[in-house]
Amino acid sequence: MQQSLFDVLEKIVEPILPYAGTSGWSGSTTSKERAERQDSDGTTSKRQRAVLIALADLREKGATWNELGTLFGLHHGSISGVLSNLHREGIVCRLKDRRGRSQIYILPEFVGDSEIEPFKPNVSNRLLTEILTELETDLAKGAVALARHRIALTLEFLTSETK
């Protein structure tokens, strides 16, 4: 069953926090503090909902990061973080088509025959650090099976990237 915008918005009463319980940060202490502050004060969920409402209004046209950044007065890092988290969770899709030099984000119900690009995390030191942090959290909670599952998924992803 495909989700409606109402269903998605209802789920985003709480922000989507896929990176060790946060919306993600660049690796610095100040960046981490900013992410944690915005996640707890409602900024993250407010931005996520605003993007979904805008994409619902734009329907098949969708929007690039630049268009949404201009609409909400957000710089690249802020708006691309929102879009990446929503894309990672499958709440929005990224088309292979481009407008200008940027890819277009769209709600799944408006994709139609357009070709979409699956979410592929940028495997970097930062991402590996986040994965290790999640593993550490899992193990501290005694969730050994979940930690093993995360390790298997990470190894599967890394080996598929090298093929």
C-alpha atoms as a printed R data frame, in Angstrom:
    type eleno elety resid chain resno      x      y       z
1   ATOM     1    CA   MET     A     1  0.000  0.000   0.000
2   ATOM     2    CA   GLN     A     2  1.458  3.351  -1.036
3   ATOM     3    CA   GLN     A     3  1.690  5.999   1.654
4   ATOM     4    CA   SER     A     4 -0.213  9.229   1.257
5   ATOM     5    CA   LEU     A     5  1.237 12.579   2.216
6   ATOM     6    CA   PHE     A     6 -1.061 12.530   5.252
7   ATOM     7    CA   ASP     A     7  0.454  9.202   6.339
8   ATOM     8    CA   VAL     A     8  3.984 10.499   5.922
9   ATOM     9    CA   LEU     A     9  3.327 13.788   7.695
10  ATOM    10    CA   GLU     A    10  1.744 11.922  10.573
11  ATOM    11    CA   LYS     A    11  4.929  9.877  10.918
12  ATOM    12    CA   ILE     A    12  7.095 12.988  10.934
13  ATOM    13    CA   VAL     A    13  5.686 14.364  14.162
14  ATOM    14    CA   GLU     A    14  9.035 13.096  15.419
15  ATOM    15    CA   PRO     A    15 11.996 13.858  13.162
16  ATOM    16    CA   ILE     A    16 13.626 11.189  11.033
17  ATOM    17    CA   LEU     A    17 17.019 10.650  12.694
18  ATOM    18    CA   PRO     A    18 18.892  7.935  10.805
19  ATOM    19    CA   TYR     A    19 22.434  8.744  11.952
20  ATOM    20    CA   ALA     A    20 23.060  7.390  15.435
21  ATOM    21    CA   GLY     A    21 19.822  8.977  16.627
22  ATOM    22    CA   THR     A    22 20.493 12.338  14.953
23  ATOM    23    CA   SER     A    23 19.860 13.951  11.582
24  ATOM    24    CA   GLY     A    24 23.599 13.783  10.946
25  ATOM    25    CA   TRP     A    25 26.571 16.079  11.273
26  ATOM    26    CA   SER     A    26 29.836 16.797   9.494
27  ATOM    27    CA   GLY     A    27 32.115 15.395  12.168
28  ATOM    28    CA   SER     A    28 32.958 18.471  14.222
29  ATOM    29    CA   THR     A    29 31.740 19.026  17.767
30  ATOM    30    CA   THR     A    30 29.869 22.196  16.796
31  ATOM    31    CA   SER     A    31 28.183 20.408  13.900
32  ATOM    32    CA   LYS     A    32 27.111 17.573  16.186
33  ATOM    33    CA   GLU     A    33 25.791 20.050  18.782
34  ATOM    34    CA   ARG     A    34 23.835 21.901  16.056
35  ATOM    35    CA   ALA     A    35 22.275 18.637  14.831
36  ATOM    36    CA   GLU     A    36 21.313 17.547  18.343
37  ATOM    37    CA   ARG     A    37 19.860 20.997  19.151
38  ATOM    38    CA   GLN     A    38 17.809 21.155  15.933
39  ATOM    39    CA   ASP     A    39 16.641 17.565  16.364
40  ATOM    40    CA   SER     A    40 15.385 18.274  19.879
41  ATOM    41    CA   ASP     A    41 13.945 21.784  19.360
42  ATOM    42    CA   GLY     A    42 11.706 20.791  16.433
43  ATOM    43    CA   THR     A    43 13.723 22.436  13.646
44  ATOM    44    CA   THR     A    44 14.518 19.105  11.975
45  ATOM    45    CA   SER     A    45 10.935 17.819  11.915
46  ATOM    46    CA   LYS     A    46  9.639 21.260  10.840
47  ATOM    47    CA   ARG     A    47 12.035 21.303   7.872
48  ATOM    48    CA   GLN     A    48 11.210 17.719   6.942
49  ATOM    49    CA   ARG     A    49  7.460 18.449   6.964
50  ATOM    50    CA   ALA     A    50  7.942 21.695   5.004
51  ATOM    51    CA   VAL     A    51  9.874 19.860   2.272
52  ATOM    52    CA   LEU     A    52  7.170 17.193   2.027
53  ATOM    53    CA   ILE     A    53  4.423 19.800   1.766
54  ATOM    54    CA   ALA     A    54  6.363 21.682  -0.925
55  ATOM    55    CA   LEU     A    55  6.963 18.484  -2.903
56  ATOM    56    CA   ALA     A    56  3.270 17.594  -2.592
57  ATOM    57    CA   ASP     A    57  2.360 21.013  -3.995
58  ATOM    58    CA   LEU     A    58  4.873 20.639  -6.841
59  ATOM    59    CA   ARG     A    59  3.580 17.170  -7.733
60  ATOM    60    CA   GLU     A    60  5.260 15.769 -10.891
61  ATOM    61    CA   LYS     A    61  7.540 18.801 -11.231
62  ATOM    62    CA   GLY     A    62  9.418 18.041  -7.997
63  ATOM    63    CA   ALA     A    63 12.268 20.303  -6.887
64  ATOM    64    CA   THR     A    64 16.045 20.457  -6.758
65  ATOM    65    CA   TRP     A    65 17.998 21.121  -3.567
66  ATOM    66    CA   ASN     A    66 18.673 24.628  -4.864
67  ATOM    67    CA   GLU     A    67 14.994 25.393  -5.491
68  ATOM    68    CA   LEU     A    68 14.005 24.130  -2.044
69  ATOM    69    CA   GLY     A    69 16.935 25.929  -0.412
70  ATOM    70    CA   THR     A    70 15.830 29.192  -2.000
71  ATOM    71    CA   LEU     A    71 12.204 28.576  -1.004
72  ATOM    72    CA   PHE     A    72 13.103 28.020   2.654
73  ATOM    73    CA   GLY     A    73 16.159 30.266   2.903
74  ATOM    74    CA   LEU     A    74 18.483 27.342   3.694
75  ATOM    75    CA   HIS     A    75 22.054 26.835   2.520
76  ATOM    76    CA   HIS     A    76 23.139 23.692   0.673
77  ATOM    77    CA   GLY     A    77 24.240 21.753   3.745
78  ATOM    78    CA   SER     A    78 20.941 22.250   5.574
79  ATOM    79    CA   ILE     A    79 18.567 21.454   2.724
80  ATOM    80    CA   SER     A    80 20.634 18.590   1.316
81  ATOM    81    CA   GLY     A    81 20.717 17.038   4.787
82  ATOM    82    CA   VAL     A    82 16.913 17.113   4.951
83  ATOM    83    CA   LEU     A    83 16.606 15.651   1.448
84  ATOM    84    CA   SER     A    84 19.229 12.968   2.083
85  ATOM    85    CA   ASN     A    85 17.497 11.761   5.236
86  ATOM    86    CA   LEU     A    86 14.083 11.657   3.537
87  ATOM    87    CA   HIS     A    87 15.593  9.911   0.495
88  ATOM    88    CA   ARG     A    88 17.478  7.428   2.657
89  ATOM    89    CA   GLU     A    89 14.217  6.445   4.369
90  ATOM    90    CA   GLY     A    90 12.320  6.149   1.057
91  ATOM    91    CA   ILE     A    91  9.951  9.021   1.832
92  ATOM    92    CA   VAL     A    92 11.108 10.990  -1.216
93  ATOM    93    CA   CYS     A    93 12.661  9.816  -4.470
94  ATOM    94    CA   ARG     A    94 15.517 11.341  -6.423
95  ATOM    95    CA   LEU     A    95 15.051 11.288 -10.172
96  ATOM    96    CA   LYS     A    96 17.905 10.582 -12.545
97  ATOM    97    CA   ASP     A    97 16.639 13.576 -14.534
98  ATOM    98    CA   ARG     A    98 18.230 16.924 -13.822
99  ATOM    99    CA   ARG     A    99 17.060 20.485 -13.853
100 ATOM   100    CA   GLY     A   100 20.022 22.739 -14.348
101 ATOM   101    CA   ARG     A   101 22.862 20.725 -12.884
102 ATOM   102    CA   SER     A   102 20.869 19.320  -9.976
103 ATOM   103    CA   GLN     A   103 18.812 16.187  -9.571
104 ATOM   104    CA   ILE     A   104 15.115 16.459  -8.847
105 ATOM   105    CA   TYR     A   105 13.434 15.225  -5.660
106 ATOM   106    CA   ILE     A   106  9.822 14.097  -5.830
107 ATOM   107    CA   LEU     A   107  7.270 12.245  -3.727
108 ATOM   108    CA   PRO     A   108  6.957  8.551  -4.670
109 ATOM   109    CA   GLU     A   109  3.339  8.911  -5.795
110 ATOM   110    CA   PHE     A   110  4.384 11.385  -8.514
111 ATOM   111    CA   VAL     A   111  7.313  9.420 -10.012
112 ATOM   112    CA   GLY     A   112  5.252  7.810 -12.776
113 ATOM   113    CA   ASP     A   113  7.518  6.488 -15.541
114 ATOM   114    CA   SER     A   114 10.523  8.567 -14.483
115 ATOM   115    CA   GLU     A   115 13.709  6.742 -13.635
116 ATOM   116    CA   ILE     A   116 14.744  7.069  -9.998
117 ATOM   117    CA   GLU     A   117 18.108  6.779  -8.351
118 ATOM   118    CA   PRO     A   118 18.323  4.601  -5.233
119 ATOM   119    CA   PHE     A   119 19.879  6.061  -2.112
120 ATOM   120    CA   LYS     A   120 23.575  5.302  -1.936
121 ATOM   121    CA   PRO     A   121 25.381  6.557   1.116
122 ATOM   122    CA   ASN     A   122 28.688  8.272   0.620
123 ATOM   123    CA   VAL     A   123 31.123  5.812   2.116
124 ATOM   124    CA   SER     A   124 33.556  8.034   3.908
125 ATOM   125    CA   ASN     A   125 35.345  8.192   7.199
126 ATOM   126    CA   ARG     A   126 32.368 10.107   8.596
127 ATOM   127    CA   LEU     A   127 29.908  7.430   7.505
128 ATOM   128    CA   LEU     A   128 32.088  4.651   8.863
129 ATOM   129    CA   THR     A   129 32.363  6.557  12.142
130 ATOM   130    CA   GLU     A   130 28.566  6.831  12.269
131 ATOM   131    CA   ILE     A   131 28.190  3.098  11.587
132 ATOM   132    CA   LEU     A   132 30.650  2.293  14.361
133 ATOM   133    CA   THR     A   133 28.778  4.636  16.710
134 ATOM   134    CA   GLU     A   134 25.514  2.841  15.905
135 ATOM   135    CA   LEU     A   135 27.211 -0.523  16.501
136 ATOM   136    CA   GLU     A   136 28.569  0.691  19.831
137 ATOM   137    CA   THR     A   137 25.069  1.854  20.820
138 ATOM   138    CA   ASP     A   138 23.572 -1.487  19.764
139 ATOM   139    CA   LEU     A   139 26.146 -3.434  21.751
140 ATOM   140    CA   ALA     A   140 25.756 -1.199  24.820
141 ATOM   141    CA   LYS     A   141 22.022 -1.995  24.736
142 ATOM   142    CA   GLY     A   142 22.776 -5.704  24.390
143 ATOM   143    CA   ALA     A   143 21.371 -5.797  20.841
144 ATOM   144    CA   VAL     A   144 24.012 -8.167  19.509
145 ATOM   145    CA   ALA     A   145 21.787 -9.521  16.732
146 ATOM   146    CA   LEU     A   146 21.106 -5.987  15.466
147 ATOM   147    CA   ALA     A   147 24.827 -5.172  15.576
148 ATOM   148    CA   ARG     A   148 25.608 -8.310  13.567
149 ATOM   149    CA   HIS     A   149 22.898 -7.353  11.063
150 ATOM   150    CA   ARG     A   150 24.386 -3.838  10.672
151 ATOM   151    CA   ILE     A   151 27.847 -5.340  10.114
152 ATOM   152    CA   ALA     A   152 26.493 -7.721   7.464
153 ATOM   153    CA   LEU     A   153 24.659 -4.908   5.648
154 ATOM   154    CA   THR     A   154 27.725 -2.679   5.759
155 ATOM   155    CA   LEU     A   155 29.974 -5.402   4.380
156 ATOM   156    CA   GLU     A   156 27.413 -6.236   1.687
157 ATOM   157    CA   PHE     A   157 27.244 -2.578   0.675
158 ATOM   158    CA   LEU     A   158 31.008 -2.120   0.664
159 ATOM   159    CA   THR     A   159 31.594 -5.235  -1.437
160 ATOM   160    CA   SER     A   160 28.878 -4.231  -3.936
161 ATOM   161    CA   GLU     A   161 30.548 -0.816  -4.345
162 ATOM   162    CA   THR     A   162 33.853 -2.405  -5.348
163 ATOM   163    CA   LYS     A   163 32.347 -4.616  -8.080
